[in-house]
Amino acid sequence: MMTAGKFRPRRPARLALALAALAAALAAQQPAAQQPAPKPAPLFNSPSNIKARQTVEQAIAALGGRAYLTFRDRSGSGRIYTFDSRGQLAGPGTLFWSFYQFPDKERIELTKQRDDIYIYNGVRGWEVTYRGVRALKSEELREAADSQAHSIDVILRTWAADPQTLMQYQGTSMNAAQQVVQVDFYSAAGPSATVFFDLNDHLPARVVWKRTDPLTGVILEESETFGNYQVFDGVNTPMVTQRFEGDRRLQQRYYQSVSYAPLPPSLFEPPPPSRRR
């Protein structure tokens, strides 16, 4: 019986061990091979994506650059019009006061008495009238959240700032009588939209997106248009906006004044319950 202390390898085995040790020593002296840097996905590095990003940069500069990218609060007042199921004007319109805090808070006060109020605060919302405070239903909140998620401000300030957002330049076309540039956006989180920018002044003219009706499962096309831009506090602001479902116009707002002054947080919360005497 041989013990470990008495064991001696044969000559060929000893030579193989020596060669293996020499190879290991030489390998240790060589610098470690560097892994190649990951290459951008072809779509993100494509001429279409690059040109789309250039178009967005032009739009942001036209909107006010840093002033546009950093504003948090916006308020305005004017007159609002609604339309019936045939797209016909539903009445003479009414006065409105609107308050917005980027990205998902909004308050709108309707009528001359400002006694019909809708408040949206993230996933919460309320209607405030002389009858009191009513929490908005889930379908009402879902539709408002969908509009906020596809707003032109969220697309240009949040989606466009994300390097994982894919943008595709689709060339020029006509929007009504306006020559526009079309850019498709595909956010990393899933939502997508198409924005049309004026070919001459680079300002947003229209944003289009699709949503699924939760009751019928039908895919609906929603859109918003912007016009009559004016500068307030360094931000180029549309004074006329319109909302559409397909080709049917739903709402039209004419702003008479706009401000980007800070707003109190209480505007986006329901009023406390009134005490009975």
C-alpha positions in Angstrom: 0.0 0.0 0.0 1.5 3.3 -1.0 1.1 6.4 1.1 0.8 10.0 -0.1 4.3 10.8 1.1 5.8 8.0 -0.9 3.9 8.7 -4.1 6.0 10.2 -7.1 4.5 11.0 -10.5 6.0 9.5 -13.5 8.2 11.8 -15.8 5.5 12.6 -18.4 3.0 13.6 -15.7 5.6 15.8 -14.1 6.3 17.5 -17.4 2.6 18.1 -18.0 2.2 19.7 -14.6 5.2 22.0 -15.3 3.8 23.1 -18.6 0.5 23.8 -17.1 2.1 25.9 -14.3 4.1 27.9 -17.0 0.9 28.6 -19.0 -0.9 29.8 -15.9 2.0 32.2 -15.0 2.1 33.6 -18.5 -1.6 34.1 -18.5 -1.4 36.0 -15.2 1.1 38.4 -16.8 -1.3 39.3 -19.7 -3.8 42.1 -19.2 -7.4 41.0 -18.8 -9.3 41.1 -22.0 -11.8 43.9 -21.9 -15.5 43.2 -22.7 -16.8 45.2 -25.6 -19.1 48.1 -24.6 -22.7 47.3 -25.3 -23.9 48.9 -28.5 -27.1 51.0 -28.6 -30.0 49.2 -30.0 -30.2 49.9 -33.8 -33.6 51.6 -33.5 -32.3 54.0 -30.9 -29.3 54.8 -33.0 -31.2 55.1 -36.3 -31.3 58.3 -38.4 -35.1 58.3 -37.7 -34.6 58.4 -34.0 -31.8 61.0 -34.1 -33.9 63.3 -36.4 -36.9 62.9 -34.2 -34.9 63.9 -31.1 -33.6 67.0 -33.0 -37.2 67.9 -33.8 -38.1 67.6 -30.1 -35.2 69.8 -29.2 -36.4 72.5 -31.6 -39.9 72.3 -30.1 -38.6 72.6 -26.6 -36.5 75.6 -27.6 -39.6 77.2 -29.3 -41.7 76.6 -26.2 -39.2 78.5 -24.0 -36.3 76.2 -23.3 -35.4 76.0 -19.7 -38.5 78.1 -18.7 -40.7 75.5 -20.2 -38.8 72.5 -18.9 -38.8 73.7 -15.3 -42.2 75.3 -14.7 -44.4 73.5 -12.2 -47.6 75.5 -11.9 -49.8 77.1 -14.5 -53.2 78.8 -14.2 -55.5 80.5 -16.6 -59.0 81.7 -17.3 -61.3 82.1 -20.3 -64.3 80.5 -21.9 -65.0 76.8 -22.5 -67.4 75.2 -25.0 -68.6 71.6 -25.2 -70.1 69.7 -28.1 -72.9 67.0 -28.3 -72.6 63.5 -29.7 -72.9 64.9 -33.3 -70.0 67.3 -32.7 -72.4 70.3 -32.6 -72.0 73.1 -30.2 -74.0 72.2 -27.0 -74.5 75.7 -25.7 -73.2 79.3 -25.4 -70.2 78.1 -23.4 -69.2 79.1 -19.9 -66.5 80.9 -18.0 -63.7 78.8 -16.6 -60.7 79.1 -14.3 -58.0 76.3 -14.6 -55.1 75.4 -12.3 -52.4 72.8 -13.2 -49.4 71.4 -11.4 -47.1 69.2 -13.4 -47.5 66.3 -14.0 -50.9 65.1 -12.7 -52.8 67.7 -10.7 -55.5 69.8 -12.2 -58.5 71.9 -11.0 -61.1 73.6 -13.1 -63.8 75.9 -11.9 -66.9 76.5 -14.1 -69.6 79.1 -14.4 -69.5 82.8 -13.4 -70.1 81.9 -9.8 -67.3 79.3 -9.9 -69.6 76.9 -8.1 -69.0 73.7 -10.2 -65.5 72.5 -9.5 -63.5 69.4 -10.6 -60.3 68.4 -8.9 -57.8 65.8 -10.1 -54.9 64.8 -7.9 -53.0 61.8 -9.1 -55.3 58.8 -8.7 -57.9 60.8 -6.7 -60.6 63.2 -7.8 -63.6 65.1 -6.6 -66.5 67.2 -7.9 -67.4 70.1 -5.6 -70.8 71.8 -6.0 -73.4 73.5 -3.7 -74.5 70.0 -2.8 -71.1 69.2 -1.3 -68.2 67.0 -2.3 -68.5 63.9 -4.5 -65.6 61.5 -5.0 -65.3 60.9 -8.8 -66.0 57.4 -10.1 -63.2 55.1 -11.3 -64.2 55.5 -14.9 -64.1 59.3 -14.6 -60.6 59.1 -13.0 -59.4 56.6 -15.5 -60.2 58.9 -18.4 -58.6 61.9 -16.7 -55.5 59.9 -15.9 -55.2 58.8 -19.5 -55.4 62.3 -20.7 -52.8 63.5 -18.2 -50.5 60.6 -19.1 -50.6 61.6 -22.8 -50.4 65.4 -22.3 -48.0 67.3 -24.4 -46.1 68.4 -21.3 -45.6 64.8 -20.1 -44.5 63.7 -23.5 -41.9 66.5 -24.0 -40.7 66.8 -20.4 -40.8 63.2 -19.2 -40.9 60.8 -22.2 -38.4 62.8 -24.3 -36.0 63.0 -21.4 -35.9 59.2 -21.0 -33.1 57.7 -23.3 -35.3 54.5 -23.4 -38.1 56.3 -25.2 -38.1 55.4 -28.8 -38.9 58.3 -31.2 -39.5 57.8 -34.9 -39.4 60.7 -37.4 -42.2 60.2 -39.9 -41.7 63.2 -42.2 -44.0 66.0 -43.1 -47.8 66.1 -43.7 -50.8 68.4 -43.4 -52.8 69.0 -40.2 -55.8 71.0 -41.4 -54.2 73.8 -43.4 -51.0 73.6 -41.5 -47.8 71.9 -42.7 -46.4 69.7 -39.8 -43.7 67.3 -38.9 -44.8 64.0 -37.4 -42.9 62.2 -34.6 -44.1 58.9 -33.1 -43.2 58.3 -29.4 -43.0 54.9 -27.7 -42.3 55.3 -24.0 -40.4 52.6 -22.0 -43.4 52.3 -19.7 -45.7 51.3 -22.5 -47.8 54.3 -23.6 -47.3 55.7 -27.0 -48.4 58.8 -28.9 -47.9 60.8 -32.1 -47.1 64.5 -32.0 -47.4 66.9 -34.9 -45.1 70.0 -34.8 -45.5 73.1 -37.0 -42.9 72.9 -39.7 -42.1 76.6 -39.5 -42.1 77.6 -35.8 -41.6 74.0 -34.4 -44.4 74.4 -31.9 -46.7 71.5 -31.0 -49.9 71.5 -33.1 -51.5 68.3 -32.2 -51.0 65.2 -30.1 -52.8 61.9 -30.8 -53.0 58.7 -28.8 -55.3 55.6 -28.4 -57.1 54.1 -25.5 -59.3 51.1 -25.0 -62.9 51.7 -23.7 -63.1 49.6 -20.5 -66.8 48.9 -21.1 -66.9 47.9 -24.8 -63.2 47.0 -25.5 -63.3 49.4 -28.5 -60.1 51.2 -29.3 -60.7 55.0 -29.3 -58.5 57.6 -30.8 -58.1 60.7 -28.6 -56.4 63.9 -29.6 -55.7 67.5 -28.6 -54.8 70.5 -30.7 -53.0 73.7 -29.8 -53.0 77.2 -31.4 -52.6 80.9 -31.0 -49.4 80.7 -28.9 -48.5 83.6 -26.7 -45.5 84.0 -24.3 -46.2 84.3 -20.5 -43.3 84.2 -18.0 -41.0 83.0 -20.7 -43.2 80.1 -21.8 -44.8 79.9 -25.2 -48.4 78.9 -24.3 -51.3 77.9 -26.5 -54.3 80.1 -25.9 -56.7 77.8 -27.8 -57.0 74.1 -27.2 -59.4 71.5 -28.5 -60.2 67.9 -27.5 -61.4 65.3 -30.0 -62.5 61.7 -29.9 -61.9 60.4 -33.4 -63.2 63.2 -35.6 -65.7 64.4 -33.1 -64.9 67.5 -31.2 -65.6 67.2 -27.5 -64.3 70.5 -25.9 -62.8 73.8 -26.8 -61.0 76.3 -24.5 -60.2 79.9 -25.3 -57.8 81.3 -22.7 -57.9 85.1 -22.0 -55.1 85.0 -19.4 -52.3 82.7 -18.3 -49.8 82.7 -15.4 -47.0 80.5 -14.2 -46.9 81.8 -10.6 -46.8 79.2 -7.8 -50.0 77.7 -6.6 -51.0 76.6 -3.1 -51.3 72.8 -2.6 -54.7 73.3 -1.1 -56.1 74.0 -4.6 -55.7 70.3 -5.4 -57.5 68.9 -2.3 -61.2 68.9 -1.6 -62.5 71.5 0.9 -63.0 70.2 4.5 -66.6 69.2 5.4 -68.6 72.2 6.5 -69.7 72.2 10.2 -73.4 72.3 10.9 -74.6 74.9 13.4 
